[in-house]
Amino acid sequence: MGIKKVFNIFLFLTTISTIFLIYLWYKDYQFDTKPLTKDTILRIQEKTKYLKKLALEKYNINYNIPILISKDMKSNLFGKTKYSFDEKIVIYLNKNRFKENVNYMIDSVLPHEYAHAIMFILGDFSRQNGGHSKKWQEICISLEGKKCDRFVNHNDIIIEKTNPFN
């Protein structure tokens, strides 16, 4: 194989790689600068409505809990439930984590955080196991959370992302 042919192959691969990198950069830029897709927001709203229905059925709680998407959360947080002294409860979901796995955020993180909100509504501010007591776990399971573990298992995210049957 001549040097010119090797050079042309190298040039072709470099050009394709550069185009691919620019495309990935553009996708990241689009995600960072725009809100979540309408489909994702609709799925969050539907899941929230369903969780509210379960809370009413199982705990006789009819409370509107705002769900806010934040791009300013620490990267190690998937979600957070905040209780303020004026008795307001807000659930924050980390926008950046939706890039990794939308299904995990909606089916696992949202019920996880909703269980914390119900604990607050019930007046249980236990710090046991970082707020993940046995009672919290039972509430999370009753809200049909897929993962009601204390911490996020990063393998769950990777396995779901690579599952060809999703």
Secondary structure as UniProt FT lines:
FT   HELIX           3..33
FT   HELIX           38..59
FT   STRAND          67..70
FT   TURN            75..76
FT   STRAND          79..83
FT   TURN            85..86
FT   STRAND          89..94
FT   HELIX           95..98
FT   TURN            99..100
FT   HELIX           102..104
FT   HELIX           105..109
FT   HELIX           110..121
FT   TURN            122..123
FT   HELIX           128..131
FT   HELIX           134..142
FT   TURN            143..144
FT   HELIX           154..161
FT   TURN            164..165
//
